[in-house]
């Protein structure tokens, strides 16, 4: 929702800022109108006491640092945000996005990254049949810790190991069963036969859980733990700086203790394509297939929702950027997301043991930015979202969005 605009602005200006100064501070103001704030299903009545459409004002303070220290690099960014709703005032909230990291390197061809991030925001509303219509303010917290180490770098062969931990939590008790934590360890060997080509192979293991998957009779919680093991096949290819292809295919299996209907064996991964004409136009395309947790943590604003019931999520995205002039930029994006949904429930007279369904979400967006000076950025975005659904776990809806923003920063 409104949290995306300040972060998008940060991406637009961060590169230019880093070239001239290791630090920056700034502020942004965003106004967004949502036609279907709660993502109510087609034909559904609006609950009493709330407004289906709303105008959201989001004010943010921004700061960042990108400082080389010899062979090392220290970086970080912080966004503090306050969002106010014109009609649904119960949704007013404060949030943040924090990120800090260290890129390190030694004289013995050893290098790596240490990074930590945390974000707090209003959770995205979603229409589904498990929770029904939800209008309560629900604050979502996400944290991430990452450690990577590699040896080789300048040689034809590079060995890399990584350890990553991620968590998400919700303030509303209705979302207890959707809280998630997982830790992933990976090791890979990469070979560069020539400058623009890379081939690699690796192993990864994930252990995770939904700690509040089910409520016990004594008021405690029974977790749903899961494990995933996979073989990674990696590749990238670059031609003259204009075209780049990146791919990862993971062959493996995922097993759950409780929600075993989500068990899956087979391939996941992605293919990404980037093309830069050397002039004003650039294109980016990505096709990905992930299990539910990975699709959620990928940060896509279009498919976050009942991801804990998602067995797999397949997304296709195409983005075109056009520099109309040195100060005006245009962006168009089309995204298609398909989820295979399944939920294991205790058998009862009302619910079968397993619920299943599918949904398809299409998102179209157009945006324009204007940077009259190096310290000012203004822009507007238009978006349309449409979901079709079948089965027992999702419902169709449509929503429109228009937003405008401005940012000023010092360095």
TITOR-41615 format. One record per residue (C-alpha): residue in three letters; x, y, z negated. Coordinates in Angstrom, 3 decimals. Layout:
! TITOR-41615
<rec code="ALA" px="X" py="Y" pz="Z"/>
...
***
This chain:
! TITOR-41615
<rec code="UNK" px="0.000" py="0.000" pz="0.000"/>
<rec code="UNK" px="1.319" py="3.450" pz="-0.847"/>
<rec code="UNK" px="4.561" py="2.070" pz="-2.245"/>
<rec code="UNK" px="5.800" py="1.338" pz="1.282"/>
<rec code="UNK" px="6.155" py="4.909" pz="2.508"/>
<rec code="UNK" px="8.875" py="6.067" pz="0.081"/>
<rec code="UNK" px="10.854" py="2.885" pz="0.702"/>
<rec code="UNK" px="10.482" py="3.314" pz="4.470"/>
<rec code="UNK" px="11.719" py="6.891" pz="4.141"/>
<rec code="UNK" px="14.679" py="5.671" pz="2.149"/>
<rec code="UNK" px="15.630" py="3.343" pz="4.982"/>
<rec code="UNK" px="15.309" py="6.131" pz="7.525"/>
<rec code="UNK" px="17.562" py="8.523" pz="5.682"/>
<rec code="UNK" px="19.924" py="6.217" pz="3.805"/>
<rec code="UNK" px="22.326" py="5.583" pz="6.697"/>
<rec code="UNK" px="22.714" py="9.263" pz="7.521"/>
<rec code="UNK" px="23.231" py="10.128" pz="3.873"/>
<rec code="UNK" px="25.889" py="7.457" pz="3.379"/>
<rec code="UNK" px="27.947" py="8.915" pz="6.234"/>
<rec code="UNK" px="28.299" py="12.302" pz="4.553"/>
<rec code="UNK" px="28.153" py="11.663" pz="0.801"/>
<rec code="UNK" px="28.302" py="8.640" pz="-1.510"/>
<rec code="UNK" px="25.189" py="9.776" pz="-3.411"/>
<rec code="UNK" px="21.817" py="11.418" pz="-2.852"/>
<rec code="UNK" px="18.769" py="12.525" pz="-4.810"/>
<rec code="UNK" px="15.366" py="13.353" pz="-3.392"/>
<rec code="UNK" px="11.615" py="13.453" pz="-3.735"/>
<rec code="UNK" px="8.739" py="12.308" pz="-1.549"/>
<rec code="UNK" px="5.001" py="12.842" pz="-1.360"/>
<rec code="UNK" px="2.645" py="10.433" pz="0.407"/>
<rec code="UNK" px="-1.102" py="10.594" pz="1.077"/>
<rec code="UNK" px="-2.783" py="7.386" pz="2.279"/>
<rec code="UNK" px="-6.423" py="6.707" pz="3.117"/>
<rec code="UNK" px="-7.550" py="3.069" pz="2.880"/>
<rec code="UNK" px="-10.892" py="2.099" pz="4.437"/>
<rec code="UNK" px="-11.088" py="-1.232" pz="2.577"/>
<rec code="UNK" px="-8.937" py="-0.854" pz="-0.522"/>
<rec code="UNK" px="-10.052" py="-4.106" pz="-2.205"/>
<rec code="UNK" px="-9.950" py="-6.114" pz="1.042"/>
<rec code="UNK" px="-13.626" py="-6.994" pz="0.652"/>
<rec code="UNK" px="-14.879" py="-9.735" pz="2.940"/>
<rec code="UNK" px="-16.941" py="-8.874" pz="5.989"/>
<rec code="UNK" px="-20.521" py="-8.217" pz="4.941"/>
<rec code="UNK" px="-19.745" py="-8.296" pz="1.210"/>
<rec code="UNK" px="-21.364" py="-5.707" pz="-1.034"/>
<rec code="UNK" px="-19.140" py="-3.224" pz="-2.818"/>
<rec code="UNK" px="-19.135" py="-3.951" pz="-6.582"/>
<rec code="UNK" px="-20.810" py="-1.375" pz="-8.815"/>
<rec code="UNK" px="-18.579" py="1.332" pz="-10.201"/>
<rec code="UNK" px="-15.891" py="1.223" pz="-7.505"/>
<rec code="UNK" px="-15.383" py="2.801" pz="-4.090"/>
<rec code="UNK" px="-14.510" py="0.635" pz="-1.094"/>
<rec code="UNK" px="-12.485" py="3.427" pz="0.551"/>
<rec code="UNK" px="-10.107" py="5.738" pz="-1.252"/>
<rec code="UNK" px="-7.425" py="8.396" pz="-0.851"/>
<rec code="UNK" px="-4.179" py="7.651" pz="-2.693"/>
<rec code="UNK" px="-1.537" py="10.212" pz="-3.606"/>
<rec code="UNK" px="1.927" py="8.836" pz="-4.357"/>
<rec code="UNK" px="4.756" py="10.999" pz="-5.660"/>
<rec code="UNK" px="8.264" py="9.562" pz="-5.910"/>
<rec code="UNK" px="11.711" py="10.566" pz="-7.098"/>
<rec code="UNK" px="14.606" py="8.958" pz="-5.219"/>
<rec code="UNK" px="18.298" py="8.501" pz="-5.931"/>
<rec code="UNK" px="21.062" py="6.392" pz="-4.446"/>
<rec code="UNK" px="24.783" py="5.664" pz="-4.450"/>
<rec code="UNK" px="27.080" py="3.977" pz="-1.922"/>
<rec code="UNK" px="30.711" py="4.321" pz="-3.041"/>
<rec code="UNK" px="33.767" py="2.408" pz="-1.729"/>
<rec code="UNK" px="36.379" py="1.717" pz="-4.412"/>
<rec code="UNK" px="39.429" py="0.345" pz="-2.652"/>
<rec code="UNK" px="38.448" py="-3.109" pz="-1.433"/>
<rec code="UNK" px="35.210" py="-2.987" pz="-3.407"/>
<rec code="UNK" px="31.912" py="-1.196" pz="-2.792"/>
<rec code="UNK" px="29.386" py="-0.156" pz="-5.427"/>
<rec code="UNK" px="25.854" py="0.650" pz="-4.291"/>
<rec code="UNK" px="22.440" py="1.238" pz="-5.775"/>
<rec code="UNK" px="19.108" py="2.967" pz="-5.336"/>
<rec code="UNK" px="16.224" py="3.966" pz="-7.577"/>
<rec code="UNK" px="12.649" py="4.997" pz="-6.802"/>
<rec code="UNK" px="10.306" py="6.197" pz="-9.555"/>
<rec code="UNK" px="6.725" py="6.459" pz="-8.347"/>
<rec code="UNK" px="3.367" py="7.735" pz="-9.619"/>
<rec code="UNK" px="0.197" py="6.845" pz="-7.683"/>
<rec code="UNK" px="-3.190" py="8.509" pz="-8.188"/>
<rec code="UNK" px="-6.505" py="7.370" pz="-6.684"/>
<rec code="UNK" px="-9.176" py="9.944" pz="-5.876"/>
<rec code="UNK" px="-12.215" py="7.721" pz="-6.571"/>
<rec code="UNK" px="-10.933" py="4.515" pz="-8.227"/>
<rec code="UNK" px="-9.102" py="6.250" pz="-11.053"/>
<rec code="UNK" px="-8.748" py="3.033" pz="-13.057"/>
<rec code="UNK" px="-6.088" py="2.019" pz="-10.506"/>
<rec code="UNK" px="-3.760" py="4.954" pz="-11.289"/>
<rec code="UNK" px="-0.321" py="3.561" pz="-12.022"/>
<rec code="UNK" px="3.400" py="4.221" pz="-12.344"/>
<rec code="UNK" px="5.961" py="2.036" pz="-10.656"/>
<rec code="UNK" px="9.592" py="1.759" pz="-9.691"/>
<rec code="UNK" px="12.033" py="0.049" pz="-7.357"/>
<rec code="UNK" px="15.582" py="-0.433" pz="-8.666"/>
<rec code="UNK" px="18.548" py="-2.028" pz="-6.921"/>
<rec code="UNK" px="22.239" py="-2.243" pz="-7.832"/>
<rec code="UNK" px="25.069" py="-4.245" pz="-6.359"/>
<rec code="UNK" px="28.774" py="-4.809" pz="-5.887"/>
<rec code="UNK" px="30.531" py="-6.025" pz="-2.743"/>
<rec code="UNK" px="33.903" py="-7.401" pz="-3.858"/>
<rec code="UNK" px="36.978" py="-8.600" pz="-2.011"/>
<rec code="UNK" px="40.447" py="-9.931" pz="-2.949"/>
<rec code="UNK" px="43.693" py="-10.223" pz="-1.057"/>
<rec code="UNK" px="43.271" py="-14.011" pz="-0.782"/>
<rec code="UNK" px="40.406" py="-13.930" pz="1.735"/>
<rec code="UNK" px="37.861" py="-14.181" pz="-1.043"/>
<rec code="UNK" px="34.821" py="-11.895" pz="-1.021"/>
<rec code="UNK" px="31.257" py="-11.815" pz="-2.220"/>
<rec code="UNK" px="28.263" py="-9.896" pz="-3.494"/>
<rec code="UNK" px="26.597" py="-9.415" pz="-6.866"/>
<rec code="UNK" px="23.152" py="-7.811" pz="-6.741"/>
<rec code="UNK" px="20.160" py="-7.227" pz="-9.018"/>
<rec code="UNK" px="16.808" py="-5.644" pz="-8.217"/>
<rec code="UNK" px="13.493" py="-5.027" pz="-9.946"/>
<rec code="UNK" px="10.200" py="-3.592" pz="-8.717"/>
<rec code="UNK" px="6.907" py="-2.699" pz="-10.385"/>
<rec code="UNK" px="3.829" py="-1.777" pz="-8.355"/>
<rec code="UNK" px="0.091" py="-2.237" pz="-8.031"/>
<rec code="UNK" px="-0.462" py="-5.745" pz="-6.680"/>
<rec code="UNK" px="-2.054" py="-5.953" pz="-3.282"/>
<rec code="UNK" px="-5.753" py="-6.785" pz="-3.368"/>
<rec code="UNK" px="-6.827" py="-9.833" pz="-1.413"/>
<rec code="UNK" px="-10.063" py="-11.574" pz="-0.515"/>
<rec code="UNK" px="-10.258" py="-15.262" pz="-1.406"/>
<rec code="UNK" px="-12.710" py="-17.742" pz="-2.838"/>
<rec code="UNK" px="-10.682" py="-18.888" pz="-5.849"/>
<rec code="UNK" px="-10.765" py="-15.572" pz="-7.717"/>
<rec code="UNK" px="-13.679" py="-13.927" pz="-5.950"/>
<rec code="UNK" px="-13.831" py="-10.135" pz="-5.742"/>
<rec code="UNK" px="-11.195" py="-8.568" pz="-8.000"/>
<rec code="UNK" px="-11.222" py="-4.848" pz="-8.779"/>
<rec code="UNK" px="-9.198" py="-4.767" pz="-12.003"/>
<rec code="UNK" px="-5.862" py="-2.935" pz="-11.975"/>
<rec code="UNK" px="-3.196" py="-5.608" pz="-11.639"/>
<rec code="UNK" px="0.437" py="-4.590" pz="-12.016"/>
<rec code="UNK" px="2.992" py="-6.835" pz="-10.352"/>
<rec code="UNK" px="6.617" py="-7.140" pz="-11.491"/>
<rec code="UNK" px="9.287" py="-8.706" pz="-9.282"/>
<rec code="UNK" px="12.921" py="-9.335" pz="-10.209"/>
<rec code="UNK" px="15.812" py="-10.780" pz="-8.227"/>
<rec code="UNK" px="19.397" py="-11.746" pz="-9.106"/>
<rec code="UNK" px="21.889" py="-12.770" pz="-6.427"/>
<rec code="UNK" px="25.502" py="-13.953" pz="-6.487"/>
<rec code="UNK" px="27.403" py="-14.851" pz="-3.297"/>
<rec code="UNK" px="31.012" py="-15.868" pz="-2.744"/>
<rec code="UNK" px="32.817" py="-16.699" pz="0.482"/>
<rec code="UNK" px="36.299" py="-17.668" pz="1.595"/>
<rec code="UNK" px="37.673" py="-17.221" pz="5.109"/>
<rec code="UNK" px="36.005" py="-14.099" pz="6.513"/>
<rec code="UNK" px="38.722" py="-13.132" pz="9.019"/>
<rec code="UNK" px="39.416" py="-16.749" pz="10.050"/>
<rec code="UNK" px="37.409" py="-18.921" pz="12.447"/>
<rec code="UNK" px="35.925" py="-20.797" pz="9.472"/>
<rec code="UNK" px="34.071" py="-19.342" pz="6.490"/>
<rec code="UNK" px="32.770" py="-21.251" pz="3.470"/>
<rec code="UNK" px="29.990" py="-19.616" pz="1.461"/>
<rec code="UNK" px="28.098" py="-20.432" pz="-1.737"/>
<rec code="UNK" px="25.195" py="-18.504" pz="-3.268"/>
<rec code="UNK" px="22.868" py="-18.600" pz="-6.260"/>
<rec code="UNK" px="19.614" py="-16.627" pz="-6.329"/>
<rec code="UNK" px="16.905" py="-16.303" pz="-8.994"/>
<rec code="UNK" px="13.508" py="-14.658" pz="-8.369"/>
<rec code="UNK" px="10.431" py="-14.063" pz="-10.503"/>
<rec code="UNK" px="7.034" py="-12.444" pz="-10.153"/>
<rec code="UNK" px="4.572" py="-11.632" pz="-12.942"/>
<rec code="UNK" px="1.111" py="-10.049" pz="-13.108"/>
<rec code="UNK" px="-0.622" py="-8.004" pz="-15.791"/>
<rec code="UNK" px="-4.172" py="-9.261" pz="-15.074"/>
<rec code="UNK" px="-4.898" py="-12.657" pz="-16.709"/>
<rec code="UNK" px="-6.882" py="-13.783" pz="-13.645"/>
<rec code="UNK" px="-3.539" py="-14.062" pz="-11.859"/>
<rec code="UNK" px="-1.794" py="-16.187" pz="-14.502"/>
<rec code="UNK" px="-1.668" py="-19.263" pz="-12.272"/>
<rec code="UNK" px="0.024" py="-17.239" pz="-9.513"/>
<rec code="UNK" px="3.044" py="-16.176" pz="-11.527"/>
<rec code="UNK" px="6.173" py="-17.820" pz="-10.179"/>
<rec code="UNK" px="9.880" py="-18.221" pz="-10.845"/>
<rec code="UNK" px="12.474" py="-20.068" pz="-8.795"/>
<rec code="UNK" px="16.248" py="-20.528" pz="-8.508"/>
<rec code="UNK" px="17.996" py="-21.474" pz="-5.266"/>
<rec code="UNK" px="21.563" py="-22.672" pz="-4.789"/>
<rec code="UNK" px="23.097" py="-22.951" pz="-1.317"/>
<rec code="UNK" px="26.449" py="-23.853" pz="0.246"/>
<rec code="UNK" px="27.411" py="-23.577" pz="3.903"/>
<rec code="UNK" px="30.333" py="-23.786" pz="6.327"/>
<rec code="UNK" px="30.352" py="-21.396" pz="9.292"/>
<rec code="UNK" px="32.438" py="-21.521" pz="12.462"/>
<rec code="UNK" px="33.073" py="-18.659" pz="14.861"/>
<rec code="UNK" px="34.465" py="-20.093" pz="18.119"/>
<rec code="UNK" px="34.437" py="-16.610" pz="19.632"/>
<rec code="UNK" px="33.727" py="-13.054" pz="18.519"/>
<rec code="UNK" px="29.970" py="-12.966" pz="19.111"/>
<rec code="UNK" px="29.053" py="-16.570" pz="18.300"/>
<rec code="UNK" px="28.564" py="-18.334" pz="14.959"/>
<rec code="UNK" px="27.498" py="-21.895" pz="14.184"/>
<rec code="UNK" px="27.004" py="-23.263" pz="10.707"/>
<rec code="UNK" px="25.659" py="-26.055" pz="8.531"/>
<rec code="UNK" px="24.705" py="-26.031" pz="4.875"/>
<rec code="UNK" px="22.746" py="-27.513" pz="1.996"/>
<rec code="UNK" px="20.244" py="-25.799" pz="-0.300"/>
<rec code="UNK" px="18.346" py="-26.805" pz="-3.438"/>
<rec code="UNK" px="15.486" py="-24.902" pz="-5.068"/>
<rec code="UNK" px="13.925" py="-25.527" pz="-8.471"/>
<rec code="UNK" px="10.886" py="-23.478" pz="-9.428"/>
<rec code="UNK" px="7.654" py="-23.406" pz="-11.348"/>
<rec code="UNK" px="4.288" py="-21.768" pz="-11.806"/>
<rec code="UNK" px="4.565" py="-21.513" pz="-15.622"/>
<rec code="UNK" px="0.846" py="-20.772" pz="-16.145"/>
<rec code="UNK" px="-0.606" py="-23.077" pz="-13.538"/>
<rec code="UNK" px="-3.242" py="-24.614" pz="-15.835"/>
<rec code="UNK" px="-4.701" py="-23.721" pz="-19.254"/>
<rec code="UNK" px="-4.703" py="-26.452" pz="-21.890"/>
<rec code="UNK" px="-7.472" py="-27.069" pz="-24.405"/>
<rec code="UNK" px="-5.295" py="-25.584" pz="-27.171"/>
<rec code="UNK" px="-4.924" py="-22.311" pz="-25.261"/>
<rec code="UNK" px="-1.410" py="-23.021" pz="-24.028"/>
<rec code="UNK" px="-0.299" py="-23.415" pz="-20.429"/>
<rec code="UNK" px="0.744" py="-26.399" pz="-18.354"/>
<rec code="UNK" px="3.320" py="-25.515" pz="-15.656"/>
<rec code="UNK" px="3.493" py="-26.795" pz="-12.109"/>
<rec code="UNK" px="7.146" py="-27.457" pz="-11.320"/>
<rec code="UNK" px="8.480" py="-28.003" pz="-7.834"/>
<rec code="UNK" px="11.760" py="-28.818" pz="-6.108"/>
<rec code="UNK" px="12.940" py="-28.324" pz="-2.560"/>
<rec code="UNK" px="15.978" py="-29.849" pz="-0.850"/>
<rec code="UNK" px="17.064" py="-28.956" pz="2.642"/>
<rec code="UNK" px="19.742" py="-29.096" pz="5.312"/>
<rec code="UNK" px="20.425" py="-25.716" pz="6.963"/>
<rec code="UNK" px="21.397" py="-25.366" pz="10.623"/>
<rec code="UNK" px="22.652" py="-21.834" pz="11.269"/>
<rec code="UNK" px="23.473" py="-19.866" pz="14.393"/>
<rec code="UNK" px="23.962" py="-16.370" pz="15.780"/>
<rec code="UNK" px="24.958" py="-14.908" pz="19.122"/>
<rec code="UNK" px="25.761" py="-11.350" pz="20.172"/>
<rec code="UNK" px="26.325" py="-9.996" pz="23.667"/>
<rec code="UNK" px="28.115" py="-6.696" pz="24.082"/>
<rec code="UNK" px="26.366" py="-5.088" pz="21.140"/>
<rec code="UNK" px="23.061" py="-4.819" pz="23.047"/>
<rec code="UNK" px="21.487" py="-8.216" pz="22.258"/>
<rec code="UNK" px="21.702" py="-10.311" pz="19.112"/>
<rec code="UNK" px="20.087" py="-13.625" pz="18.159"/>
<rec code="UNK" px="20.045" py="-15.078" pz="14.633"/>
<rec code="UNK" px="18.489" py="-18.386" pz="13.614"/>
<rec code="UNK" px="18.176" py="-20.719" pz="10.661"/>
<rec code="UNK" px="16.402" py="-24.085" pz="10.686"/>
<rec code="UNK" px="16.013" py="-25.885" pz="7.355"/>
<rec code="UNK" px="15.102" py="-29.574" pz="7.445"/>
<rec code="UNK" px="13.901" py="-30.872" pz="4.101"/>
<rec code="UNK" px="11.041" py="-31.549" pz="1.739"/>
<rec code="UNK" px="9.190" py="-29.802" pz="-1.090"/>
<rec code="UNK" px="7.506" py="-31.674" pz="-3.949"/>
<rec code="UNK" px="5.130" py="-30.361" pz="-6.658"/>
<rec code="UNK" px="4.296" py="-32.001" pz="-9.998"/>
<rec code="UNK" px="0.677" py="-30.778" pz="-10.189"/>
<rec code="UNK" px="-0.384" py="-29.185" pz="-6.904"/>
<rec code="UNK" px="0.814" py="-32.164" pz="-4.873"/>
<rec code="UNK" px="-1.447" py="-31.323" pz="-1.938"/>
<rec code="UNK" px="1.178" py="-28.681" pz="-1.102"/>
<rec code="UNK" px="3.935" py="-31.295" pz="-0.693"/>
<rec code="UNK" px="5.595" py="-30.855" pz="2.672"/>
<rec code="UNK" px="8.366" py="-32.418" pz="4.730"/>
<rec code="UNK" px="9.774" py="-30.980" pz="7.918"/>
<rec code="UNK" px="11.302" py="-27.821" pz="9.255"/>
<rec code="UNK" px="11.149" py="-24.201" pz="8.149"/>
<rec code="UNK" px="13.271" py="-21.217" pz="9.132"/>
<rec code="UNK" px="13.333" py="-18.280" pz="11.513"/>
<rec code="UNK" px="14.561" py="-16.904" pz="14.832"/>
<rec code="UNK" px="15.300" py="-13.167" pz="15.069"/>
<rec code="UNK" px="16.066" py="-11.180" pz="18.220"/>
<rec code="UNK" px="17.374" py="-7.611" pz="18.417"/>
<rec code="UNK" px="17.823" py="-5.594" pz="21.608"/>
<rec code="UNK" px="19.240" py="-2.084" pz="21.885"/>
<rec code="UNK" px="19.276" py="-0.452" pz="25.280"/>
<rec code="UNK" px="22.073" py="1.936" pz="24.373"/>
<rec code="UNK" px="19.600" py="4.715" pz="24.936"/>
<rec code="UNK" px="16.387" py="5.598" pz="23.136"/>
<rec code="UNK" px="14.611" py="2.239" pz="22.884"/>
<rec code="UNK" px="15.246" py="-0.734" pz="20.604"/>
<rec code="UNK" px="13.211" py="-3.905" pz="20.059"/>
<rec code="UNK" px="13.157" py="-6.345" pz="17.153"/>
<rec code="UNK" px="11.298" py="-9.665" pz="17.170"/>
<rec code="UNK" px="11.084" py="-12.368" pz="14.507"/>
<rec code="UNK" px="9.366" py="-15.747" pz="14.343"/>
<rec code="UNK" px="9.407" py="-17.455" pz="10.947"/>
<rec code="UNK" px="7.886" py="-20.472" pz="9.224"/>
<rec code="UNK" px="8.196" py="-20.623" pz="5.431"/>
<rec code="UNK" px="6.555" py="-22.300" pz="2.489"/>
<rec code="UNK" px="4.309" py="-20.054" pz="0.383"/>
<rec code="UNK" px="6.837" py="-18.812" pz="-2.171"/>
<rec code="UNK" px="9.425" py="-17.828" pz="0.426"/>
<rec code="UNK" px="6.825" py="-16.057" pz="2.571"/>
<rec code="UNK" px="5.753" py="-14.046" pz="-0.467"/>
<rec code="UNK" px="9.250" py="-13.021" pz="-1.505"/>
<rec code="UNK" px="10.129" py="-12.040" pz="2.050"/>
<rec code="UNK" px="8.361" py="-8.786" pz="1.249"/>
<rec code="UNK" px="5.900" py="-8.747" pz="4.126"/>
<rec code="UNK" px="3.093" py="-6.376" pz="3.140"/>
<rec code="UNK" px="0.666" py="-8.107" pz="5.463"/>
<rec code="UNK" px="0.471" py="-11.638" pz="4.083"/>
<rec code="UNK" px="0.939" py="-11.197" pz="0.331"/>
<rec code="UNK" px="-2.091" py="-12.574" pz="-1.433"/>
<rec code="UNK" px="-3.110" py="-16.136" pz="-2.230"/>
<rec code="UNK" px="0.366" py="-17.333" pz="-1.377"/>
<rec code="UNK" px="0.384" py="-19.782" pz="-4.273"/>
<rec code="UNK" px="-2.224" py="-21.804" pz="-2.357"/>
<rec code="UNK" px="-0.236" py="-21.537" pz="0.867"/>
<rec code="UNK" px="1.417" py="-24.717" pz="2.079"/>
<rec code="UNK" px="3.148" py="-22.898" pz="4.928"/>
<rec code="UNK" px="3.059" py="-19.406" pz="6.429"/>
<rec code="UNK" px="4.007" py="-18.746" pz="10.053"/>
<rec code="UNK" px="4.618" py="-15.136" pz="11.103"/>
<rec code="UNK" px="5.446" py="-13.509" pz="14.432"/>
<rec code="UNK" px="6.442" py="-9.837" pz="14.483"/>
<rec code="UNK" px="7.508" py="-7.427" pz="17.214"/>
<rec code="UNK" px="8.690" py="-3.875" pz="16.476"/>
<rec code="UNK" px="9.608" py="-1.209" pz="19.019"/>
<rec code="UNK" px="11.478" py="1.969" pz="18.033"/>
<rec code="UNK" px="11.776" py="4.914" pz="20.416"/>
<rec code="UNK" px="13.816" py="8.072" pz="19.849"/>
<rec code="UNK" px="11.796" py="10.713" pz="21.666"/>
<rec code="UNK" px="14.451" py="13.273" pz="20.733"/>
<rec code="UNK" px="17.218" py="13.764" pz="18.192"/>
<rec code="UNK" px="14.574" py="14.754" pz="15.619"/>
<rec code="UNK" px="11.470" py="12.733" pz="16.592"/>
<rec code="UNK" px="11.138" py="8.962" pz="16.305"/>
<rec code="UNK" px="8.245" py="6.630" pz="17.187"/>
<rec code="UNK" px="7.579" py="3.096" pz="15.967"/>
<rec code="UNK" px="5.009" py="0.452" pz="16.975"/>
<rec code="UNK" px="4.596" py="-2.928" pz="15.251"/>
<rec code="UNK" px="2.379" py="-5.927" pz="15.854"/>
<rec code="UNK" px="2.361" py="-8.835" pz="13.400"/>
<rec code="UNK" px="0.501" py="-12.132" pz="13.411"/>
<rec code="UNK" px="0.504" py="-14.341" pz="10.295"/>
<rec code="UNK" px="-1.077" py="-17.775" pz="9.932"/>
<rec code="UNK" px="-1.327" py="-19.574" pz="6.598"/>
<rec code="UNK" px="-2.113" py="-23.219" pz="5.930"/>
<rec code="UNK" px="-3.874" py="-23.108" pz="2.543"/>
<rec code="UNK" px="-4.374" py="-25.933" pz="0.079"/>
<rec code="UNK" px="-5.159" py="-26.014" pz="-3.640"/>
<rec code="UNK" px="-5.230" py="-28.934" pz="-6.050"/>
<rec code="UNK" px="-7.911" py="-28.526" pz="-8.723"/>
<rec code="UNK" px="-9.109" py="-30.818" pz="-11.522"/>
<rec code="UNK" px="-12.044" py="-32.847" pz="-10.115"/>
<rec code="UNK" px="-15.425" py="-31.650" pz="-11.360"/>
<rec code="UNK" px="-19.049" py="-31.463" pz="-10.308"/>
<rec code="UNK" px="-18.410" py="-28.027" pz="-8.761"/>
<rec code="UNK" px="-15.006" py="-28.489" pz="-7.096"/>
<rec code="UNK" px="-13.431" py="-31.376" pz="-5.227"/>
<rec code="UNK" px="-9.902" py="-32.470" pz="-6.007"/>
<rec code="UNK" px="-8.424" py="-30.502" pz="-3.088"/>
<rec code="UNK" px="-9.568" py="-27.331" pz="-1.356"/>
<rec code="UNK" px="-8.218" py="-26.533" pz="2.098"/>
<rec code="UNK" px="-8.384" py="-23.745" pz="4.617"/>
<rec code="UNK" px="-6.557" py="-21.526" pz="7.087"/>
<rec code="UNK" px="-6.456" py="-17.858" pz="7.850"/>
<rec code="UNK" px="-4.957" py="-15.645" pz="10.532"/>
<rec code="UNK" px="-4.028" py="-12.024" pz="9.865"/>
<rec code="UNK" px="-3.208" py="-9.484" pz="12.578"/>
<rec code="UNK" px="-1.645" py="-6.132" pz="11.738"/>
<rec code="UNK" px="-1.155" py="-3.297" pz="14.208"/>
<rec code="UNK" px="0.642" py="-0.092" pz="13.240"/>
<rec code="UNK" px="1.884" py="3.096" pz="14.901"/>
<rec code="UNK" px="4.177" py="5.609" pz="13.241"/>
<rec code="UNK" px="5.984" py="8.843" pz="14.001"/>
<rec code="UNK" px="8.702" py="10.718" pz="12.102"/>
<rec code="UNK" px="10.047" py="14.237" pz="12.456"/>
<rec code="UNK" px="13.327" py="15.339" pz="10.869"/>
<rec code="UNK" px="13.623" py="19.125" pz="11.349"/>
<rec code="UNK" px="16.814" py="19.161" pz="9.261"/>
<rec code="UNK" px="19.133" py="16.545" pz="7.801"/>
<rec code="UNK" px="17.453" py="17.041" pz="4.416"/>
<rec code="UNK" px="13.792" py="16.884" pz="5.475"/>
<rec code="UNK" px="11.704" py="14.064" pz="6.953"/>
<rec code="UNK" px="7.981" py="14.103" pz="7.743"/>
<rec code="UNK" px="5.866" py="11.353" pz="9.228"/>
<rec code="UNK" px="2.477" py="9.707" pz="9.729"/>
<rec code="UNK" px="1.372" py="6.093" pz="10.166"/>
<rec code="UNK" px="-1.796" py="4.466" pz="11.489"/>
<rec code="UNK" px="-2.618" py="0.843" pz="10.756"/>
<rec code="UNK" px="-5.324" py="-1.729" pz="11.437"/>
<rec code="UNK" px="-5.547" py="-5.108" pz="9.717"/>
<rec code="UNK" px="-7.861" py="-7.964" pz="10.626"/>
<rec code="UNK" px="-8.148" py="-11.435" pz="9.097"/>
<rec code="UNK" px="-10.100" py="-14.445" pz="10.311"/>
<rec code="UNK" px="-10.514" py="-17.454" pz="8.046"/>
<rec code="UNK" px="-11.812" py="-21.009" pz="7.914"/>
<rec code="UNK" px="-12.180" py="-23.487" pz="5.092"/>
<rec code="UNK" px="-12.547" py="-22.933" pz="1.361"/>
<rec code="UNK" px="-9.736" py="-20.613" pz="0.299"/>
<rec code="UNK" px="-9.896" py="-17.393" pz="2.296"/>
<rec code="UNK" px="-12.451" py="-14.991" pz="3.758"/>
<rec code="UNK" px="-12.413" py="-12.689" pz="6.821"/>
<rec code="UNK" px="-12.052" py="-8.921" pz="6.469"/>
<rec code="UNK" px="-10.850" py="-5.819" pz="8.294"/>
<rec code="UNK" px="-9.192" py="-2.641" pz="7.059"/>
<rec code="UNK" px="-7.830" py="0.608" pz="8.486"/>
<rec code="UNK" px="-5.117" py="2.811" pz="7.044"/>
<rec code="UNK" px="-3.770" py="6.277" pz="7.776"/>
<rec code="UNK" px="-0.966" py="7.899" pz="5.841"/>
<rec code="UNK" px="1.290" py="10.945" pz="6.023"/>
<rec code="UNK" px="4.368" py="11.715" pz="3.982"/>
<rec code="UNK" px="7.243" py="14.105" pz="3.476"/>
<rec code="UNK" px="10.652" py="13.785" pz="1.865"/>
<rec code="UNK" px="13.396" py="16.163" pz="0.812"/>
<rec code="UNK" px="16.796" py="15.114" pz="-0.508"/>
<rec code="UNK" px="20.145" py="16.558" pz="-1.611"/>
<rec code="UNK" px="23.556" py="14.949" pz="-1.321"/>
***
